Amino acid sequence: MKKMILMALLLGNVAFAQVKKGEQVPNFKLETILNAPVKTANLQQFKGKLVWIEFWATWCGACIEAMPHLQQLQNKYKDRLQVINVTQETAERTKQFMKARPSKLWYAIDTAGKMGELFPHRLIPHSALISPDGKLIAVTNPESITEKVIDSLLANQQVHLPEKKDNLTADYIKTYFFAEDTVRNRLVIQPEIKGGPGMRLNFMDQPAFAGRRLTFINVGIGNMYQEAFGSFGYGRTINKVDDKEKQRYCLDIIVPQKEQLFPSLKAALAKQFGIKASIQKQDKEVYVLKIVDQGKFGQIKRNTSGNRTYFSMHGKIDQQSITMTDFADYLETFGVYKSLVVDETGNNEKLDIKFSFQPEKPETLNDILKDMGLGLEKANRKVDFLVLEK
């Protein structure tokens, strides 16, 4: 494998303001770049070239899917275009990714988010295209930057790229769904918030609302039904509704008592969308989670605080008071197995589990499970599926 030149990217302490289309981009400085032949560079040094700043992350599937497109254009235009991938992840994590997925693209680390001040965004991938004379051409999506676009720009012709407009609201709940602690009953359903992220909040860290409030922001109807009927994942949902029924919505529900939350949510969804939901068993090949080394399993930290936390994402988990059933759900949703995962450990203890792995390198997760005394075996099981149909 080609040896990588590894460096860290630092931006100076200069604070930058957002750059708008057609404006001159400040001469930002990249002190260290990964996988590049230079140790330091600033924007001025790229004068005469198109510069493509691509914001991405190792956990972003759409970003990774765009990488071959970026590489193909970089290869074709060589000294007339410079693509720089910018991430807020650490150099160590980016180095791991590059080792597993070698390329000739440049990678830059911006843990302080300084580049994000120039080109603010909430959603990635996010592309900023800068002209050879240092002016911002557009902020857009990577698929919008094509050979035709680059050819036109290099020929000093005008181009019209779709603008990527992210909603930069800092606190979506406070801004769009604020509720006093005394509110006992509320239901709000509205269209998606354009340019905003998709999220689900359960308010378990807020005593006034814990267990009796649920908020969805920019999610599909299927996502809301999945939660209402028992946290069914994508892999356990058969969605037969039309594409037009899969548009995104926001929903905020508050009920007086915890036991009313999910029945009320089911009723609200049925009234609003008229979709029939049923739970049906199907025979499927799954991964069965088992304890294979009781000694190692016994070394996993047992929860003593009683606090339940929920942080999880691709490549990382940090949850307190988690059961093995919860952990199987994590492996199914964020693991690397592309299969259903069923818990058959027979263990009901509350555990604290925290680790990171490389999604692009499946063996890293396998090694972690082995160190935990856990193993996965393929088998056939009858599994509950959520079926959605008109």
C-alpha positions, -999 to 999 in steps of 0.1 A, spaced: 0 0 0 13 34 -9 28 52 21 7 82 32 22 115 42 3 123 74 -1 158 88 -27 177 108 -46 207 96 -48 238 118 -64 271 110 -51 302 126 -69 320 153 -84 345 128 -122 345 129 -139 345 95 -174 356 86 -196 337 62 -187 341 26 -216 348 2 -218 339 -35 -196 362 -56 -176 375 -26 -138 372 -23 -129 343 0 -105 353 28 -70 338 25 -76 310 49 -45 290 59 -43 252 60 -13 244 82 -14 206 78 -31 185 52 -33 147 51 -22 128 20 -8 159 3 27 168 -11 27 200 8 30 207 46 12 240 45 -9 261 21 -32 290 20 -59 299 -5 -36 324 -23 -13 296 -33 -41 280 -53 -46 311 -75 -53 301 -110 -70 269 -100 -106 260 -91 -107 250 -55 -133 226 -42 -138 224 -5 -158 193 4 -171 189 40 -175 153 49 -172 127 77 -162 91 80 -197 82 93 -215 100 64 -226 74 39 -235 100 12 -201 117 16 -183 84 11 -205 76 -19 -194 109 -35 -157 102 -31 -152 84 -64 -169 113 -82 -144 138 -65 -115 115 -73 -125 112 -110 -127 149 -115 -95 155 -96 -78 130 -119 -92 146 -150 -84 182 -142 -52 176 -123 -34 210 -120 -65 231 -129 -86 218 -99 -78 212 -63 -102 192 -42 -97 194 -4 -119 172 18 -124 189 52 -136 170 83 -141 179 120 -130 144 130 -95 138 143 -64 132 122 -61 97 138 -96 88 127 -91 102 92 -58 83 90 -76 51 98 -102 58 71 -75 66 45 -56 34 52 -88 13 47 -99 33 16 -67 46 -2 -71 75 -26 -51 105 -40 -75 131 -26 -63 156 0 -78 155 35 -78 183 59 -87 183 96 -107 212 111 -117 201 146 -122 238 156 -147 243 128 -130 274 114 -137 264 78 -174 260 88 -174 297 97 -166 306 61 -191 281 47 -218 274 74 -238 242 71 -258 217 91 -259 188 66 -231 170 48 -219 165 22 -215 202 16 -195 216 -13 -179 251 -17 -165 259 -51 -140 288 -54 -130 304 -86 -93 307 -98 -94 343 -87 -105 334 -52 -143 342 -53 -170 319 -41 -188 305 -71 -214 284 -51 -222 263 -21 -239 232 -35 -240 194 -34 -211 173 -48 -232 157 -76 -240 192 -90 -203 198 -98 -198 180 -131 -173 179 -159 -196 202 -178 -196 227 -149 -158 226 -145 -153 230 -183 -175 260 -184 -158 276 -154 -123 270 -168 -135 287 -201 -146 317 -180 -183 310 -187 -211 315 -161 -227 285 -145 -259 282 -125 -255 256 -97 -284 247 -73 -277 265 -40 -276 243 -9 -295 262 18 -291 246 53 -313 258 82 -287 270 107 -310 272 137 -291 264 168 -320 250 189 -348 235 169 -369 226 199 -367 261 214 -373 278 180 -401 256 166 -415 234 193 -411 253 226 -433 241 255 -435 251 291 -428 224 316 -464 226 327 -479 216 293 -498 184 298 -513 177 264 -502 188 229 -500 175 193 -483 194 165 -479 180 130 -463 201 103 -443 198 70 -405 194 71 -383 223 81 -364 230 49 -326 227 52 -328 211 87 -315 178 99 -336 147 106 -338 138 143 -359 122 171 -359 135 207 -373 116 236 -366 141 264 -354 114 288 -329 139 303 -357 163 311 -378 152 342 -408 173 333 -412 155 299 -394 122 303 -415 93 290 -444 116 280 -430 136 251 -416 127 218 -405 150 189 -397 141 153 -380 167 131 -378 161 94 -385 123 94 -406 101 71 -439 87 80 -423 53 83 -399 65 110 -428 77 132 -447 45 128 -415 25 136 -412 43 169 -449 41 177 -450 4 173 -419 -5 192 -387 10 178 -387 -11 146 -355 -4 125 -354 0 87 -344 -37 84 -375 -48 102 -400 -26 83 -418 -34 51 -430 -1 37 -455 -5 9 -467 31 8 -461 53 -23 -431 75 -26 -453 106 -22 -463 92 12 -426 91 22 -420 128 24 -407 142 56 -427 158 85 -423 172 120 -444 159 149 -444 169 186 -466 150 210 -470 156 248 -494 135 269 -503 137 306 -491 102 315 -462 80 302 -484 50 294 -505 72 271 -476 82 248 -474 54 222 -512 47 221 -517 84 215 -490 85 189 -505 56 170 -539 72 170 -525 105 158 -506 89 129 -536 68 118 -559 99 118 -533 121 100 -519 96 74 -544 68 71 -517 41 68 -525 6 80 -498 -8 103 -495 -44 113 -469 -67 129 -462 -99 110 -437 -127 117 -413 -137 89 -386 -164 88 -352 -147 82 -315 -154 83 -301 -133 112 -271 -129 134 -276 -143 169 -257 -125 196 -243 -149 222 -219 -149 252 -189 -170 241 -165 -161 270 -182 -156 303 -150 -143 319 -145 -115 294 -182 -107 295 -181 -104 332 -155 -76 329 -179 -53 311 -188 -24 334 -221 -29 352 -242 2 357 -244 16 392 -257 51 386 -292 42 373 -288 68 346 -298 58 310 -279 75 282 -284 69 245 -255 82 224 -248 60 193 -237 65 157 -219 47 130 -185 38 145 -192 47 181 -214 39 211 -214 55 246 -245 43 265 -251 37 302 -276 12 316 -279 -7 284 -292 -42 281 -280 -69 257 -312 -64 238 -304 -27 234 -269 -36 223 -282 -60 197 -303 -32 183 -272 -10 181 -253 -37 162 -283 -40 138 -286 -3 132 -250 9 133 -229 -22 129 -213 -35 98 -232 -68 93 -261 -56 71 -283 -81 87 -308 -84 116 -293 -91 150 -312 -111 176 -301 -112 213 -299 -147 227 -274 -140 255 -300 -146 282 -285 -117 301 -307 -89 315 -281 -68 334 -278 -31 330 -243 -24 314 -222 6 305 -208 2 270 -184 26 253 -162 20 223 -153 31 188 -146 11 157 -140 16 120 -171 10 99 -150 8 68 -130 -20 85 -155 -46 98 -128 -67 116 -124 -38 141 -159 -44 154 -154 -82 154 -123 -77 176 -142 -55 200 -170 -81 204 -145 -108 210 -128 -88 237 -163 -83 253 -168 -121 253 -195 -119 227 -200 -136 193 -224 -136 164 -237 -167 147 -258 -170 116 -291 -187 121 -327 -186 110 -353 -171 133 -389 -159 131 -387 -122 134 -415 -95 139 -418 -71 110 -437 -38 109 -457 -37 77 -470 -4 64 -496 -2 36 -525 19 25 
